[in-house]
């Protein structure tokens, strides 16, 4: 069981990265001028990184707990899912949502 819990911690990290990649992918795939696409492609994950540093990380300046934490994570990971939908990658969006739901549910059950 210890190994499965360790794998889930790795999956949790990978879905965090997945949300950042999804936001970047959305920005770079917009049909806009190149400088704006670069701004969106680099800026959208930067915003998510700042939000995670402030509210989501283990060393966050403003720790969130309970229902506030659940709401924050729904919005944060949901942003990655919505970004993939908006970029037209519906299959990837569904996959990210499913993996997030399963992994986060296991994390709650296992108190990770």
C-alpha positions in Angstrom: 0.0 0.0 0.0 2.9 2.3 0.7 4.1 2.1 -2.9 0.6 2.9 -4.3 0.4 6.0 -2.0 3.9 7.0 -3.3 2.7 6.6 -6.9 -0.3 8.8 -6.2 2.0 11.5 -4.8 3.9 11.4 -8.1 0.6 11.6 -10.0 -0.4 14.6 -8.0 2.8 16.3 -9.0 2.3 15.4 -12.7 -1.3 16.7 -12.8 0.0 20.0 -11.4 2.5 20.1 -14.2 -0.3 19.1 -16.6 -2.4 22.0 -15.6 0.5 24.4 -16.3 1.2 22.8 -19.7 -2.5 23.0 -20.6 -2.6 26.7 -19.8 0.5 27.3 -21.9 -0.8 25.2 -24.7 -4.0 27.2 -24.7 -2.0 30.5 -24.9 0.2 29.4 -27.7 -2.7 28.0 -29.8 -4.7 31.2 -29.9 -5.2 32.7 -33.3 -3.6 36.1 -32.5 -0.4 38.0 -33.4 2.8 36.1 -32.4 3.7 38.5 -29.5 0.3 38.1 -27.9 0.4 34.3 -28.3 3.8 34.3 -26.6 2.4 36.5 -23.8 -0.6 34.2 -23.3 1.5 31.1 -23.7 4.0 32.2 -21.0 1.7 34.4 -18.9 -1.1 32.0 -18.3 1.0 29.3 -16.6 2.9 32.1 -14.7 -0.4 33.3 -13.2 -1.2 29.7 -12.1 2.3 29.3 -10.6 1.9 32.5 -8.6 -1.5 31.4 -7.4 -0.2 28.0 -6.4 2.8 29.6 -4.6 0.4 31.8 -2.6 -2.4 29.4 -1.8 -1.6 25.8 -2.9 1.9 24.8 -2.1 3.1 23.3 1.2 5.0 26.5 2.0 2.2 28.8 0.8 2.0 32.3 2.2 -1.8 32.0 2.7 -2.5 28.3 3.5 -6.0 27.1 2.5 -7.8 24.4 4.4 -11.1 22.5 4.2 -13.7 23.7 1.8 -11.6 26.7 0.8 -8.8 24.4 -0.3 -11.2 22.2 -2.2 -12.6 25.3 -4.0 -9.1 26.6 -4.8 -8.0 23.2 -6.2 -11.2 22.9 -8.3 -10.6 26.3 -9.8 -6.9 25.8 -10.3 -7.0 22.3 -11.9 -10.3 23.3 -13.6 -8.4 26.1 -15.3 -6.1 23.4 -16.9 -9.1 21.4 -18.0 -10.9 24.4 -19.4 -7.8 25.5 -21.2 -7.6 22.2 -23.0 -11.2 22.4 -24.0 -10.8 25.9 -25.2 -7.7 24.9 -27.3 -9.8 22.1 -28.9 -8.1 19.2 -27.1 -11.3 17.7 -25.8 -9.9 14.2 -25.3 -7.0 15.5 -23.3 -9.3 17.7 -21.2 -11.5 14.8 -20.3 -8.4 12.7 -19.5 -6.9 15.4 -17.2 -10.2 15.9 -15.5 -10.6 12.1 -14.9 -7.0 11.7 -13.5 -7.4 14.8 -11.3 -10.7 13.5 -9.9 -9.3 10.1 -9.2 -5.9 11.2 -7.8 -7.4 14.0 -5.6 -10.0 11.6 -4.3 -7.4 9.1 -3.3 -5.3 11.9 -1.7 -8.2 12.9 0.5 -9.0 9.3 1.5 -5.3 8.6 2.2 -4.8 12.1 3.8 -1.9 13.0 1.5 
